[in-house]
C-alpha cells in the first residue's frame, strides 16, 4: 500500500483541517495509507519521509525553517511525490524561494475576491486530467508567478492573460502536481475537483 503524508496547518481561513480530511478521503479511495500531521517538525525526520510515496502540503502562509525545508527538498528530489492545491501549496511559506521553485509557482493576488466566475479549460490528454471536460467555477481566481518549465494541464483566459490553473513539474526525481482551485470546502468536494485531485495525487506518487 502506498503511503501519503498530509502536512496540515497555517492560515485558518482556508480550513486546513477540513480540507486535509477531504484530501485524505480521496487518497484512501485510491488505496493510500494516509497520515495527517499538524507539525512542520514532522518534516525533520528525513528517514521517515523517504519511506513515503507522496507528501501533500496544506499549509497556507506560515514560516518554515531552513532545516525543515531542506529535508523536504531532499525528499522530493529523490523521488517522493508532491501534490496539493490552492493556498495550501501555492501560497505556503512565502519566505522560502526554494520551496516556491519546487512547486513551480507562487500566489500573487486574486482580484475580485471569491466571486469571480470563470471557465477552467482542461487538457484531457494527461493522466491527471484524463476523462475530464471544461468546467465553470465561481471562486477566487489565482494570479500566479509561474516557472516556465511547468506543464500546464488546465488554464483560464481573462482579458489580460491566459492563467494556469493546474500543472505538473519535475523536481529532481520527484513528480509535482498543483491545482490553484480549492478556496472553499464546497469547491474541493465538487466531482471535478475530486477527479483532478485524486488523479493528480496518484500521478505524483507514481
C-alpha positions in Angstrom: 0.0 0.0 0.0 1.3 3.4 -0.9 1.9 5.9 1.9 1.0 9.6 1.9 1.7 12.4 4.5 -0.6 15.5 4.6 1.0 18.4 6.4 -1.9 20.5 7.7 -1.9 24.0 9.2 -1.3 27.6 8.5 -3.9 30.3 8.0 -7.2 29.1 9.4 -9.3 30.8 6.7 -8.5 28.0 4.3 -9.9 25.4 6.7 -6.8 23.3 6.7 -8.3 20.6 9.0 -11.4 20.1 6.9 -9.6 20.3 3.5 -7.0 17.8 4.7 -9.6 15.3 5.7 -11.2 15.6 2.3 -7.9 15.1 0.5 -7.2 12.1 2.9 -10.5 10.6 1.9 -9.7 11.0 -1.8 -6.3 9.3 -1.2 -7.9 6.4 0.8 -10.2 5.8 -2.2 -7.0 5.3 -4.2 -5.8 2.8 -1.5 -3.3 5.0 0.1 -2.3 4.8 3.8 -2.6 8.4 5.0 -1.2 10.2 7.9 -2.1 13.8 8.7 0.4 15.9 10.8 -0.1 19.4 12.2 3.5 19.9 12.9 6.2 21.1 10.5 8.7 19.3 12.7 7.5 16.1 11.1 9.5 17.2 8.1 12.7 16.9 10.1 12.5 13.1 10.1 14.0 12.7 6.6 14.4 8.9 7.1 10.6 8.7 7.6 9.9 10.9 4.7 11.9 8.8 2.3 9.6 5.9 3.1 6.6 7.8 1.7 5.2 7.9 -1.8 3.6 11.3 -1.5 3.7 14.5 0.6 0.7 16.9 0.4 1.4 20.4 1.9 -1.8 22.1 3.0 -0.3 25.0 5.0 -1.3 28.5 3.7 1.3 31.1 4.5 3.3 30.4 7.7 7.1 30.0 8.1 9.3 27.0 7.5 12.7 26.7 9.0 15.7 26.0 6.8 16.2 22.6 8.3 12.5 21.6 7.7 12.7 22.9 4.2 15.9 21.2 3.3 14.6 17.9 4.4 11.5 18.3 2.3 13.5 19.4 -0.8 15.9 16.4 -0.4 12.9 14.0 -0.1 11.2 15.3 -3.3 14.5 15.3 -5.2 15.0 11.6 -4.5 11.6 10.7 -6.0 8.8 11.1 -3.4 5.9 12.9 -5.0 4.5 16.4 -4.0 0.9 17.4 -4.7 -1.6 20.0 -3.4 -4.0 22.7 -4.0 -4.8 26.4 -3.7 -3.1 28.4 -0.9 -2.2 25.2 1.0 0.6 24.5 -1.5 0.7 27.6 -3.8 0.8 30.2 -1.0 2.8 28.4 1.6 6.0 29.6 3.1 6.4 33.0 1.4 9.8 33.3 2.9 11.1 30.2 1.1 12.0 30.8 -2.5 13.4 27.3 -2.9 10.0 25.9 -1.9 8.3 28.0 -4.5 10.7 26.9 -7.2 10.0 23.3 -6.3 6.2 23.9 -6.5 6.6 25.7 -9.9 4.6 28.8 -8.9 3.5 31.2 -6.1 0.3 33.1 -5.4 0.3 36.8 -6.1 -3.3 38.1 -6.0 -6.9 37.1 -6.5 -8.6 40.3 -7.9 -12.4 40.2 -7.5 -12.3 38.1 -4.3 -14.2 34.8 -4.2 -17.0 35.9 -6.6 -15.2 35.6 -9.9 -16.9 33.2 -12.4 -14.6 31.6 -15.0 -14.2 28.5 -17.1 -11.4 26.1 -16.4 -10.2 24.7 -19.7 -8.7 21.3 -19.4 -6.2 19.3 -21.4 -7.6 15.7 -21.1 -4.6 14.1 -22.7 -2.6 13.8 -19.4 -3.2 11.1 -16.8 -4.1 13.8 -14.2 -6.9 15.2 -16.3 -7.9 12.1 -18.2 -11.7 11.9 -18.6 -12.2 15.5 -17.6 -14.0 18.2 -19.5 -14.0 22.0 -19.2 -16.0 23.3 -16.2 -17.1 26.6 -14.7 -16.4 27.8 -11.1 -17.3 30.8 -9.1 -14.5 31.4 -6.7 -11.1 33.1 -6.3 -9.0 33.3 -9.5 -5.4 32.9 -8.5 -2.9 35.0 -10.4 0.4 33.2 -10.0 4.1 33.8 -10.6 5.0 30.6 -12.5 8.1 28.7 -13.6 8.1 28.5 -17.5 9.2 24.8 -17.1 5.8 23.7 -15.8 3.5 21.6 -17.9 0.1 23.3 -17.8 -2.9 20.9 -17.6 -5.7 23.5 -17.1 -6.0 27.2 -17.5 -8.5 30.0 -17.7 -8.5 33.0 -20.1 -9.1 36.6 -19.0 -9.0 39.8 -20.9 -5.4 40.3 -19.7 -3.8 36.8 -19.7 -4.0 33.0 -20.1 -3.5 32.0 -16.5 -2.5 28.4 -15.4 -4.9 26.7 -13.0 -3.3 23.3 -12.7 0.2 22.0 -13.7 2.8 19.4 -13.3 6.6 19.8 -12.8 9.6 17.6 -12.4 11.8 18.3 -9.4 14.8 16.1 -9.4 13.3 12.6 -9.5 10.1 13.8 -7.9 6.8 14.5 -9.6 5.0 17.7 -8.6 1.3 18.4 -9.2 -0.5 21.6 -8.2 -4.1 22.9 -8.6 -4.9 26.5 -7.8 -8.5 25.8 -7.1 -9.8 25.0 -3.6 -10.8 28.1 -1.8 -13.9 26.5 -0.2 -14.9 23.1 1.1 -17.8 23.1 -1.4 -15.4 23.6 -4.3 -13.0 20.9 -3.2 -15.9 18.4 -2.9 -17.1 19.0 -6.4 -16.8 16.0 -8.7 -14.4 17.8 -11.0 -12.0 18.5 -8.1 -12.4 15.0 -6.7 -11.3 13.6 -10.1 -8.4 16.1 -10.7 -7.0 15.9 -7.1 -7.4 12.1 -6.9 -5.7 11.5 -10.2 -3.1 14.3 -9.6 -2.1 13.0 -6.2 -1.9 9.4 -7.5 0.2 10.5 -10.5 2.6 12.4 -8.3 3.1 9.3 -6.2 4.0 7.2 -9.3 
